[in-house]
């Protein structure tokens, strides 16, 4: 298991690079926890990236979870029903 802390908001400017980093982690780990403690904002591209990573994790039989989401991120996940996929 690896705990990976994202260091900037998930927005279109950095989503592609972050996705690549996390997919690289999937090559070596069966369980990945994304720590969003420092993330305050996720745009639509960032949400799409998370959904894409979730699908990739299913294809690879990997557990992908999120921890420490801010209140804003929790609200966004509830609105989009992603809380059911990522949050315990």
C-alpha positions in Angstrom: 0.0 0.0 0.0 1.2 3.5 -0.8 -0.1 6.8 0.6 0.4 9.5 -2.1 -0.1 13.1 -1.1 -1.2 15.4 -3.9 0.5 18.7 -3.7 -1.7 21.0 -5.7 -5.3 21.5 -6.7 -6.6 19.1 -9.4 -7.1 21.4 -12.3 -6.7 21.2 -16.1 -3.1 22.6 -15.8 -1.8 19.6 -13.9 -4.3 16.8 -14.2 -2.4 15.0 -17.0 0.9 14.9 -15.1 -0.8 13.8 -11.9 -2.6 11.0 -13.7 0.7 9.8 -15.1 2.3 9.7 -11.7 -0.6 7.8 -10.2 -0.7 5.3 -13.0 3.0 4.7 -12.5 2.3 4.0 -8.8 -0.3 1.4 -9.9 2.4 -0.5 -11.7 4.1 -1.2 -8.3 1.3 -1.1 -5.7 -2.0 -3.0 -5.1 -3.5 -0.4 -2.8 -3.2 3.4 -3.3 -4.5 6.1 -1.0 -4.6 9.6 -2.4 -4.2 12.1 0.4 -6.0 15.3 -0.5 -5.3 17.2 2.6 -3.8 20.2 0.8 -6.4 20.2 -2.1 -9.1 22.9 -1.9 -10.3 22.8 -5.5 -11.0 20.2 -8.2 -12.3 21.3 -11.6 -14.1 19.2 -14.2 -10.9 18.0 -15.7 -9.6 16.9 -12.3 -12.9 15.1 -11.6 -12.6 13.3 -15.0 -9.0 12.4 -14.1 -10.2 10.8 -10.8 -12.9 8.8 -12.6 -10.4 7.7 -15.2 -8.0 6.6 -12.4 -10.8 4.7 -10.7 -11.6 2.8 -13.9 -7.9 2.1 -14.4 -7.7 0.8 -10.8 -10.7 -1.6 -11.5 -9.0 -2.9 -14.7 -5.8 -3.6 -12.7 -7.6 -5.0 -9.6 -6.2 -2.2 -7.4 -7.8 -0.5 -4.5 -7.9 3.3 -5.0 -9.2 5.4 -2.1 -9.1 9.1 -1.0 -8.4 10.4 2.4 -8.4 13.9 4.1 -10.6 15.7 1.6 -11.4 19.3 2.5 -15.1 20.2 3.1 -15.2 21.7 -0.4 -14.0 18.5 -2.0 -16.3 16.4 0.1 -19.2 18.5 -1.0 -18.2 18.1 -4.6 -17.9 14.4 -4.2 -21.4 14.2 -2.7 -22.9 16.3 -5.5 -21.3 14.1 -8.2 -21.8 10.8 -6.2 -18.1 10.2 -6.3 -18.1 9.9 -2.5 -19.5 6.4 -3.0 -16.5 5.4 -5.1 -13.6 7.0 -3.1 -14.6 7.7 0.5 -15.1 5.2 3.2 
